[in-house]
Amino acid sequence: MSVATPIRVALIGLGKIARDQHLPAMAADPRFELVAVVSRHAEQAGLPNFHTLDELLASGVAFDAVALCTPPQVRHGLARQALEAGKHVMLEKPPGATLSEVEDLRQVAQARGVTLQTTWHSRHAPAVAPAREWLSDKTITAARILWKEDVRVWHPGQDWIWEPGGLGVFDPGINALSIATAVLPRPFFLTSATLHVPENRQSPIAADLAFVDTAGVAISATFDFLQTGPQSWDIEVDTDGGLLRLSHGGSRLWIDGALVHEQPEAEYPGLYARFAELIAAGGSDVDVTPLRHVADAFLLGRRVAAPAFVE
């Protein structure tokens, strides 16, 4: 495929994240052309629309790649079908409902010689790379993740998020873990967790986690879906060079209370730039580290009954 030939993308799933992020990111990048949409419940004007991937594949519409924006519980079968058809695949986060699913997709992509990308959009927040660089020569003594948001504001009507595989509060919490695994210099491991699960739901509405890294440094994480008023998407790291704070989901970097880096959000343009690079190089990027931490929380976490959640 020449540089001048855009990558023809079919978007599978046309919910809020697809409309808010994927559509404008593709429209702004000349390396991509959106050529079709697959959705059971929505349509995009001016494009061929299909209810299933089977219909798209049978239609004769030419496309090179798919961006999968469905809930994670149904993503594996669609991704595998696309890979087996020789299409490159971008997976919205989380990349699957289980780690085994993602490993299967990695093997299929490798066997078919196509690109598979697991996306962690928060790693492309503008202050993440500067934070990683600043921390690289510091001695870290502790770290705290505070990720608190109002589920009624950010996930209205998304019942899938409360089902098995939907992750509950870990759906936003995994964004924090994707940043932490990118900026902290050493691997870290879960030591304990408490998951607060509403009595009428299957997934947690809040969680408290304790980690330790390979040097014995303590890392804590507090996730909460019931935050009202100001929302908190912050990571704090104590070091011998001062206190680092990433705020607003990784878009602002503070050192000892002074704002040292801030740029407009460009997370999804960064994801698509990376997707284009991978396709051009014939490679894949399949990182499941944040999902592994969430899986560990479900394995090791103590479940506590929480009051019923009614939207």
C-alpha positions in Angstrom: 0.0 0.0 0.0 1.5 3.3 -1.1 1.8 6.3 1.2 -0.7 8.2 -0.9 -3.3 5.4 -0.6 -5.4 5.8 2.5 -6.1 2.8 4.8 -9.8 2.0 4.3 -11.5 1.4 7.6 -14.8 -0.2 8.6 -16.0 1.0 12.0 -17.7 -1.8 14.1 -19.8 -0.3 16.8 -21.2 3.2 16.6 -21.7 4.2 20.2 -20.5 7.2 22.2 -16.7 6.5 22.0 -16.9 5.9 18.3 -18.8 9.1 17.6 -16.8 11.3 20.0 -13.3 10.0 19.3 -12.9 7.5 16.4 -14.9 9.4 13.7 -13.1 12.8 14.2 -9.7 11.1 14.6 -10.1 9.3 11.3 -11.5 12.4 9.6 -8.5 14.4 10.6 -5.9 11.9 9.4 -5.4 11.6 5.6 -3.8 8.2 6.1 -7.3 6.8 6.8 -10.6 6.7 5.0 -13.8 5.5 6.8 -15.7 3.4 4.2 -18.3 1.5 6.1 -20.1 1.1 9.5 -21.3 -2.0 11.2 -23.9 -1.4 14.0 -27.1 -3.1 15.1 -28.6 0.1 16.4 -27.2 3.1 14.6 -26.2 4.4 11.2 -23.7 6.9 9.8 -25.1 9.1 7.0 -23.2 9.1 3.7 -21.7 5.6 4.2 -22.7 2.0 3.6 -24.2 0.7 6.9 -24.5 -2.9 7.9 -26.0 -4.8 10.8 -23.3 -7.5 11.0 -19.7 -8.1 9.9 -21.0 -11.0 7.8 -23.1 -8.6 5.8 -20.2 -6.3 5.3 -17.8 -9.1 4.1 -20.5 -10.3 1.7 -21.2 -6.8 0.3 -18.2 -6.3 -1.8 -17.3 -3.1 -0.1 -13.5 -2.9 -0.1 -11.7 -2.3 3.2 -8.3 -2.9 4.7 -8.9 -2.6 8.5 -11.5 -2.5 11.2 -11.8 -0.4 14.3 -13.7 -2.4 16.9 -15.8 -0.3 19.3 -18.2 -2.9 20.6 -18.5 -3.9 24.2 -15.7 -6.2 25.1 -17.9 -9.2 25.7 -18.6 -9.6 22.0 -15.3 -8.3 20.6 -13.3 -11.6 20.2 -15.5 -13.3 17.6 -15.7 -10.1 15.5 -11.9 -9.5 15.7 -11.1 -13.1 14.9 -13.4 -13.0 11.9 -11.8 -9.8 10.6 -8.3 -11.1 11.1 -9.0 -14.4 9.3 -10.4 -12.3 6.4 -7.0 -10.6 6.2 -8.0 -7.3 7.8 -5.9 -5.3 10.2 -7.7 -4.8 13.6 -7.7 -2.0 16.1 -9.2 -3.0 19.4 -10.8 -0.4 21.7 -9.9 -0.8 25.3 -10.2 -3.2 27.1 -9.0 -5.4 24.2 -11.1 -8.3 25.3 -13.2 -9.9 28.0 -10.4 -12.2 28.9 -6.7 -12.5 28.5 -7.0 -15.8 26.7 -9.1 -14.1 24.0 -6.5 -11.5 23.3 -3.7 -14.1 23.2 -5.8 -16.0 20.6 -6.1 -12.9 18.5 -2.4 -12.2 18.7 -1.7 -15.7 17.3 -4.2 -15.3 14.5 -2.8 -11.9 13.5 0.7 -13.3 13.4 -0.4 -16.3 11.4 -2.3 -14.2 8.9 0.4 -11.5 8.6 -1.9 -8.6 9.6 -1.7 -5.9 12.2 -3.4 -6.2 15.6 -3.3 -3.2 17.9 -4.5 -3.2 21.5 -5.2 0.5 22.3 -4.7 2.3 25.5 -5.8 5.8 24.7 -4.8 7.4 28.0 -1.2 6.6 27.3 -1.4 9.1 24.5 -2.5 11.9 26.9 -0.1 14.8 26.4 1.6 14.8 29.8 2.2 11.0 30.0 5.5 11.0 28.1 6.9 14.0 29.9 6.0 12.4 33.2 7.8 9.1 32.2 10.9 11.1 31.3 10.9 13.1 34.5 10.5 10.0 36.6 13.2 8.0 34.8 16.1 9.3 37.0 14.2 9.7 40.3 14.0 7.5 43.3 10.3 6.7 43.9 9.1 6.2 47.4 5.3 5.9 46.9 2.5 6.3 44.3 -1.2 6.9 44.5 -3.9 6.5 41.9 -7.2 8.4 42.5 -9.7 7.8 39.7 -13.2 8.9 40.7 -16.0 9.8 38.3 -19.8 9.8 38.0 -21.0 6.8 36.1 -24.3 8.5 35.4 -22.5 11.2 33.5 -19.9 9.2 31.7 -21.7 5.9 31.0 -25.4 6.6 30.9 -27.5 3.7 29.8 -24.5 1.4 29.3 -25.9 -1.7 31.0 -23.2 -3.9 29.5 -20.6 -2.3 31.8 -22.3 -3.9 34.8 -22.3 -7.4 33.3 -19.6 -10.0 33.6 -16.8 -8.9 31.3 -18.0 -5.3 31.4 -15.5 -4.4 34.2 -17.7 -2.0 36.1 -15.5 0.7 37.7 -12.4 -0.9 36.1 -13.6 0.4 32.7 -12.3 3.8 33.6 -9.9 2.4 36.1 -8.0 0.5 33.5 -7.1 3.9 31.9 -5.3 4.8 35.1 -3.5 1.5 35.1 -2.5 2.0 31.5 -0.8 5.3 32.5 0.8 3.9 35.6 2.3 1.0 33.7 3.7 3.5 31.2 5.2 6.0 33.5 6.4 4.0 36.5 9.9 2.6 35.8 9.4 -0.9 37.4 6.8 -3.6 37.2 4.3 -3.7 40.0 2.1 -6.4 41.4 -1.2 -6.6 43.2 -1.1 -7.6 46.9 -4.7 -7.0 48.0 -8.0 -5.6 46.7 -11.5 -4.8 47.9 -14.2 -4.8 45.3 -17.5 -3.1 46.2 -20.2 -4.8 44.1 -23.8 -3.5 44.1 -26.3 -6.2 45.3 -28.1 -5.9 41.9 -25.1 -5.9 39.6 -22.3 -8.2 38.6 -19.3 -5.8 38.4 -17.8 -3.4 41.1 -18.9 0.2 41.5 -15.8 1.0 43.5 -12.4 -0.7 44.3 -9.4 -0.2 46.5 -6.2 -1.8 45.4 -2.7 -2.2 46.9 0.4 -2.9 44.8 4.1 -3.2 45.4 6.8 -2.8 42.8 9.9 -4.9 42.4 11.8 -2.5 44.7 9.2 -2.9 47.4 7.6 0.6 46.8 3.9 0.7 47.7 1.4 1.8 45.1 -2.3 2.3 46.0 -5.3 2.8 43.7 -8.8 4.0 44.6 -11.5 3.7 41.9 -15.0 5.1 42.5 -18.0 5.3 40.1 -20.1 7.5 42.5 -18.1 10.7 42.5 -20.3 13.8 42.2 -19.0 17.4 41.7 -15.4 17.7 40.5 -14.1 14.5 38.9 -10.7 13.0 39.8 -8.4 11.4 37.3 -5.1 11.8 39.1 -1.8 10.0 39.7 0.6 11.2 42.4 4.2 9.9 42.8 6.5 10.8 45.7 10.1 11.0 44.7 13.5 12.3 45.9 13.0 15.1 43.4 9.6 16.2 44.6 5.9 15.3 44.1 4.8 14.5 40.6 1.1 14.8 39.9 -0.6 13.8 36.6 -4.1 15.3 36.6 -7.1 15.5 34.2 -6.5 11.9 33.0 -2.9 12.6 32.0 -3.3 15.9 30.2 -1.6 18.1 32.9 1.7 17.5 34.7 2.5 19.2 38.0 5.8 19.1 40.0 5.5 20.2 43.6 2.3 22.1 42.9 3.6 23.9 39.8 2.0 23.2 36.4 4.9 22.3 34.1 3.2 20.7 31.1 -0.3 21.1 29.5 -1.5 20.5 26.0 -4.9 19.9 24.3 -6.1 16.3 24.3 -4.9 14.3 21.3 -5.3 10.7 22.5 -7.2 9.2 19.6 -5.2 10.9 16.9 -2.2 9.3 18.6 -3.8 5.9 18.5 -4.5 6.2 14.7 -1.0 7.5 14.0 0.3 4.4 15.8 -2.0 2.1 13.9 -0.8 3.6 10.6 2.8 3.1 11.6 2.2 -0.6 12.6 0.4 -1.3 9.3 3.2 0.3 7.3 5.8 -1.7 9.2 3.9 -5.0 9.1 3.8 -5.3 12.9 1.5 -5.5 15.8 1.3 -4.0 19.3 -0.5 -6.4 21.7 0.0 -5.2 25.3 -2.3 -6.6 27.9 -0.5 -5.3 31.0 -3.4 -3.1 32.2 -5.9 -5.9 31.6 -3.7 -8.3 33.5 -3.8 -6.0 36.6 -7.6 -5.9 36.4 -7.8 -9.7 36.1 -5.5 -10.0 39.2 -8.0 -7.7 41.1 -10.8 -10.1 40.2 -8.7 -13.1 41.2 -7.4 -11.7 44.5 -10.0 -9.2 45.5 -12.3 -9.5 48.4 -15.9 -8.8 47.4 -18.0 -6.5 49.6 -21.7 -6.0 49.0 -22.7 -2.5 48.1 -26.1 -0.9 48.0 -28.1 -1.5 44.8 -27.3 0.8 41.9 -30.2 2.3 40.0 -29.4 4.7 37.2 
